[in-house]
Amino acid sequence: MIKGILFDIDDTLYSHKINAVPKASLYALDKLHDNGYKIGVCTSRVAAETANLPEELTVSVPPASEYNRSEER
């Protein structure tokens, strides 16, 4: 059973042509969330580069790279 879905940010969720997340993408994400799916983003951006993302793409947990660093300590 699928419990979560990961999406890339650049030109998948976020359109550089309109400098925003398309309304159709936001609608689809809302529907997935409403149906119980956990939504996540994955990116090759470093944490500092994610600071300027639109509010719709902000996440409430640190990136995986932050988890890896804390485990090494």
N, C-alpha and C positions, 0 to 999 in steps of 0.2 A: 504494500500500500504506500502510495506517495504521500508524504507528510509535509514536504517543503519543496520549494522551487527556487533555484538561484538564477539570477539574470546578470549579464554583463551590463555595464553602464553605458559606455561610449557607443553611440549609434545602434544600441539595442533598446535601452530604456530612454536614454537621453539623446535627443536629436540636435546635432550641431547646426543643422540647417535652420532650425527655428529657435535654437538656444533655450530649449525647454523640453519637458517630458510631454509628449503628445497626449491630448485628452483621451484618445482611445486606449493608450497604454495605461493611464491612470485608472480608467474604467475597468480594464481587464484585471489590474492588480487588486482593485477593490473587490471585484467579484471572486477572485481567488481567495482573498483574505476572508470574505464573508462565508466562503465554503470550507473554511477551516485550514487552509494551507498556510504554512509559515513562508514568508517571502524574505529572500535575502539577495544581496548584491555581491558580485565578485568583480574585481578589477585589478589591473596591473598598476594602478595609481598608488603612490605612497600616501600615507595618512594625511600629510600636509596638502596634497593635491585634492583631497576630497572635501576640504573645508569650504570651497566655493561652489559646491554642488547645490542644486535647488533644494529647498526644504522637503519636497516630496521624496527625495532620495536619501535623506539623512537616516542614520541608523542609531539605535540606542546602545549598542555594544561596541567595544573596540574591534578594530580589524583583526583578522586571524594572526597577522604578523605581530600584533601586540601580545596575543596569548602566547605565541612561541617565545617571545622575549622574556615574559614573566616566568615561564617554565624553566628557562635556563638559569635563573637566579637562585 
